[in-house]
Amino acid sequence: MNRNHLTRAGVALAIVLFGLKLWASLTTKSMAVLSDALNSLLDIFSYSVIYVSVKIQHSQADKDHHYGHRRAEPIAGFVIAILAGILGASIIKDSFLGIFEEHSVFHNKIATAIVIFAIFSKLVIASLYKILAKRTNSPALEASYVDSRNDIFASSVALIGMLVGGYWDHIAGLLIGIWIIYSGISLGYKNLKYLMGHVPSIEIINSIKDESLKMPGVIGINDLRAHYVGDVVHVELHIEVDENLSVKDAHDIGIAVRDKIETLPMIQKAFIHIDPISHIV
């Protein structure tokens, strides 16, 4: 299954689960299940945004975007994080106020089956998101995986709250709200690093150094800079070559280093500067 099919499946599943959970919450009068239904309503919007961002991100570079549209998915992930924070705060407020009110939950076997179905369906789609996110290194699919994993927790807590009832139902809703905010903050921070041009991991930096120094004609390297442009990395590197080389030979070495670096995972573009130095054998 490719990412477009999977994101469409995520939207469809969110719509189905929202309808089922809303019915279950109205039938049982469960605040926890209602909170979970609102979480699924957020999923409808979130996965729709992700579907659009995936299509934009992989569209070709154009005259207005010379390096493509690699920030589309991190933007989608950051928007989802903000909405998660808003939803979580709303759920926390309603659940906290409900703790101090007398409240009864009406047990219903169909409603229970709906929440269990939601848990298992999210287990399946979360596994698919995780596999495809690792394969494609997609921030949007990773955001979908994190969100689906959170949904599993939220639905499990909602199930417990609905079955136990009383003020525990509101406490379950409170826990769901806190978890949604926490996951939103974590997701937002990670995607913000993509958008703000954060330095990549030390493993990526070391791989750039190692591969550059292996290239014939490269005596040394200096002034290595790298940063994220969306979910990919741009590199600026100064390589040191023998000052007695011709301009063409030095240029060819720079091209070879550039081509090699651009084959590394996560690297979209490398800019190589030639620094001639005295080379005493």
ChimeraX attribute file (.defattr): number of C-alpha atoms within 10 A of each C-alpha:
attribute: neighborCount
match mode: 1-to-1
recipient: residues
	/A:1	7
	/A:2	8
	/A:3	19
	/A:4	14
	/A:5	10
	/A:6	18
	/A:7	23
	/A:8	16
	/A:9	15
	/A:10	24
	/A:11	20
	/A:12	14
	/A:13	19
	/A:14	25
	/A:15	17
	/A:16	14
	/A:17	24
	/A:18	22
	/A:19	13
	/A:20	19
	/A:21	26
	/A:22	19
	/A:23	18
	/A:24	25
	/A:25	21
	/A:26	14
	/A:27	15
	/A:28	21
	/A:29	19
	/A:30	28
	/A:31	30
	/A:32	32
	/A:33	34
	/A:34	22
	/A:35	30
	/A:36	32
	/A:37	26
	/A:38	19
	/A:39	27
	/A:40	27
	/A:41	20
	/A:42	19
	/A:43	26
	/A:44	20
	/A:45	16
	/A:46	25
	/A:47	27
	/A:48	19
	/A:49	21
	/A:50	29
	/A:51	24
	/A:52	16
	/A:53	22
	/A:54	23
	/A:55	14
	/A:56	16
	/A:57	20
	/A:58	13
	/A:59	12
	/A:60	11
	/A:61	13
	/A:62	10
	/A:63	7
	/A:64	8
	/A:65	10
	/A:66	9
	/A:67	13
	/A:68	18
	/A:69	22
	/A:70	24
	/A:71	20
	/A:72	23
	/A:73	30
	/A:74	28
	/A:75	22
	/A:76	24
	/A:77	27
	/A:78	25
	/A:79	18
	/A:80	26
	/A:81	27
	/A:82	16
	/A:83	18
	/A:84	27
	/A:85	21
	/A:86	15
	/A:87	20
	/A:88	26
	/A:89	17
	/A:90	15
	/A:91	27
	/A:92	23
	/A:93	13
	/A:94	16
	/A:95	24
	/A:96	15
	/A:97	11
	/A:98	18
	/A:99	17
	/A:100	10
	/A:101	11
	/A:102	8
	/A:103	16
	/A:104	15
	/A:105	19
	/A:106	14
	/A:107	17
	/A:108	14
	/A:109	9
	/A:110	13
	/A:111	23
	/A:112	20
	/A:113	13
	/A:114	18
	/A:115	24
	/A:116	16
	/A:117	15
	/A:118	24
	/A:119	20
	/A:120	13
	/A:121	15
	/A:122	25
	/A:123	16
	/A:124	11
	/A:125	20
	/A:126	24
	/A:127	14
	/A:128	17
	/A:129	26
	/A:130	20
	/A:131	15
	/A:132	19
	/A:133	19
	/A:134	12
	/A:135	9
	/A:136	12
	/A:137	16
	/A:138	21
	/A:139	27
	/A:140	31
	/A:141	28
	/A:142	21
	/A:143	30
	/A:144	26
	/A:145	23
	/A:146	18
	/A:147	26
	/A:148	25
	/A:149	20
	/A:150	21
	/A:151	24
	/A:152	21
	/A:153	19
	/A:154	25
	/A:155	29
	/A:156	21
	/A:157	22
	/A:158	30
	/A:159	25
	/A:160	16
	/A:161	23
	/A:162	31
	/A:163	18
	/A:164	14
	/A:165	23
	/A:166	17
	/A:167	21
	/A:168	19
	/A:169	28
	/A:170	30
	/A:171	22
	/A:172	29
	/A:173	33
	/A:174	28
	/A:175	19
	/A:176	29
	/A:177	28
	/A:178	17
	/A:179	19
	/A:180	27
	/A:181	22
	/A:182	17
	/A:183	20
	/A:184	27
	/A:185	16
	/A:186	14
	/A:187	24
	/A:188	23
	/A:189	15
	/A:190	17
	/A:191	25
	/A:192	17
	/A:193	18
	/A:194	25
	/A:195	20
	/A:196	12
	/A:197	17
	/A:198	17
	/A:199	16
	/A:200	18
	/A:201	10
	/A:202	9
	/A:203	9
	/A:204	17
	/A:205	15
	/A:206	11
	/A:207	13
	/A:208	22
	/A:209	17
	/A:210	12
	/A:211	13
	/A:212	22
	/A:213	16
	/A:214	12
	/A:215	14
	/A:216	11
	/A:217	19
	/A:218	18
	/A:219	18
	/A:220	16
	/A:221	17
	/A:222	13
	/A:223	10
	/A:224	14
	/A:225	15
	/A:226	22
	/A:227	20
	/A:228	22
	/A:229	23
	/A:230	25
	/A:231	25
	/A:232	19
	/A:233	22
	/A:234	20
	/A:235	20
	/A:236	17
	/A:237	22
	/A:238	17
	/A:239	25
	/A:240	22
	/A:241	24
	/A:242	19
	/A:243	14
	/A:244	12
	/A:245	12
	/A:246	10
	/A:247	11
	/A:248	9
	/A:249	14
	/A:250	21
	/A:251	16
	/A:252	13
	/A:253	19
	/A:254	25
	/A:255	16
	/A:256	15
	/A:257	25
	/A:258	20
	/A:259	13
	/A:260	15
	/A:261	24
	/A:262	18
	/A:263	11
	/A:264	13
	/A:265	12
	/A:266	16
	/A:267	20
	/A:268	18
	/A:269	19
	/A:270	21
	/A:271	16
	/A:272	20
	/A:273	18
	/A:274	19
	/A:275	16
	/A:276	16
	/A:277	14
	/A:278	11
	/A:279	11
	/A:280	5
	/A:281	3
